[in-house]
Amino acid sequence: MLNVGKQDKGQSIMEKSEIKTKIRGKLAELAGELGNDVSQIRDDDIIPATGLVDSAGILGLVVWYEKAFDMSLRQEEINIDNLGSIESMADYVLKRKNG
């Protein structure tokens, strides 16, 4: 689990850039399993539209995201606006943790 958002005594806050790095790393791992390279993906690229990961990879990314950032997502939260890109995923973590 990663500490994100409001600072508690003795704990540091993860920066948005760190969150994006973690997401990019997991995406690279999942895409790599399919022989794809994510080095050229931009933070605002829509992940499903890139074709870098298949549906199982998208599911794996969402499951990892919940565990990595210690949050459970409701069905209605799992959408392109919240989880469609590296940028939106990082923004959503911060919104939920600071919200």
C-alpha positions as CSV (number, residue, x, y, z in Angstrom):
1,M,0.0,0.0,0.0
2,L,1.1,3.5,-0.8
3,N,0.4,6.5,1.4
4,V,-1.3,9.1,-0.7
5,G,-3.1,12.2,0.1
6,K,-3.5,13.8,3.5
7,Q,-0.4,13.7,5.6
8,D,-0.6,11.7,8.9
9,K,1.9,12.1,11.7
10,G,5.2,10.6,10.6
11,Q,4.0,9.7,7.1
12,S,4.8,11.4,3.8
13,I,2.5,12.4,1.0
14,M,3.0,10.8,-2.4
15,E,3.3,13.4,-5.2
16,K,1.2,13.2,-8.4
17,S,4.4,12.5,-10.4
18,E,5.2,9.5,-8.1
19,I,1.7,8.2,-8.6
20,K,1.9,8.4,-12.3
21,T,5.3,6.7,-12.2
22,K,3.8,3.8,-10.3
23,I,0.9,3.5,-12.7
24,R,3.2,3.7,-15.8
25,G,5.3,0.9,-14.3
26,K,2.4,-1.4,-13.8
27,L,1.1,-0.6,-17.3
28,A,4.5,-1.4,-18.7
29,E,4.5,-4.7,-16.9
30,L,1.1,-5.7,-18.2
31,A,1.8,-4.5,-21.7
32,G,5.2,-6.2,-21.7
33,E,3.5,-9.6,-21.0
34,L,1.8,-9.1,-24.4
35,G,5.1,-8.0,-26.1
36,N,4.1,-4.3,-26.2
37,D,6.2,-1.3,-25.2
38,V,4.6,1.6,-23.4
39,S,7.6,4.0,-23.6
40,Q,5.7,6.3,-26.1
41,I,2.4,6.5,-24.2
42,R,1.5,10.0,-23.0
43,D,-0.1,10.6,-19.7
44,D,-3.3,11.7,-21.3
45,D,-3.6,8.8,-23.8
46,I,-6.7,6.7,-23.3
47,I,-5.3,3.3,-22.2
48,P,-7.9,1.0,-23.8
49,A,-7.6,2.9,-27.1
50,T,-3.9,2.4,-27.3
51,G,-4.2,-1.4,-27.7
52,L,-1.2,-1.9,-25.5
53,V,-3.1,-4.1,-23.1
54,D,-6.1,-6.4,-23.6
55,S,-9.2,-6.6,-21.5
56,A,-7.5,-8.9,-19.0
57,G,-4.7,-6.4,-18.7
58,I,-7.2,-3.6,-18.0
59,L,-8.8,-5.6,-15.3
60,G,-5.4,-6.4,-13.8
61,L,-4.6,-2.7,-13.8
62,V,-7.8,-1.8,-12.0
63,V,-7.3,-4.6,-9.4
64,W,-3.7,-3.5,-8.9
65,Y,-4.8,0.2,-8.7
66,E,-7.2,-0.6,-5.8
67,K,-4.6,-2.5,-3.9
68,A,-1.7,-0.2,-4.6
69,F,-3.5,2.9,-3.5
70,D,-5.6,1.3,-0.8
71,M,-9.1,2.1,-2.0
72,S,-12.1,0.2,-3.1
73,L,-13.8,1.4,-6.3
74,R,-17.6,1.2,-6.7
75,Q,-18.9,0.0,-10.0
76,E,-19.9,3.5,-11.1
77,E,-16.3,4.8,-10.4
78,I,-14.8,2.4,-12.9
79,N,-15.0,4.5,-16.0
80,I,-12.9,6.3,-18.6
81,D,-13.2,9.6,-16.8
82,N,-11.6,8.2,-13.7
83,L,-9.4,5.4,-15.0
84,G,-9.0,6.0,-18.7
85,S,-5.5,7.4,-18.7
86,I,-2.4,7.6,-16.5
87,E,-3.3,11.3,-15.8
88,S,-6.9,10.6,-14.9
89,M,-5.9,7.6,-12.7
90,A,-3.4,9.8,-10.7
91,D,-5.9,12.6,-10.4
92,Y,-8.6,10.2,-9.1
93,V,-6.2,8.8,-6.5
94,L,-5.6,12.3,-5.2
95,K,-9.2,13.3,-5.4
96,R,-10.3,10.2,-3.4
97,K,-7.5,10.6,-0.8
98,N,-7.9,14.3,-0.4
99,G,-11.6,14.4,-0.9
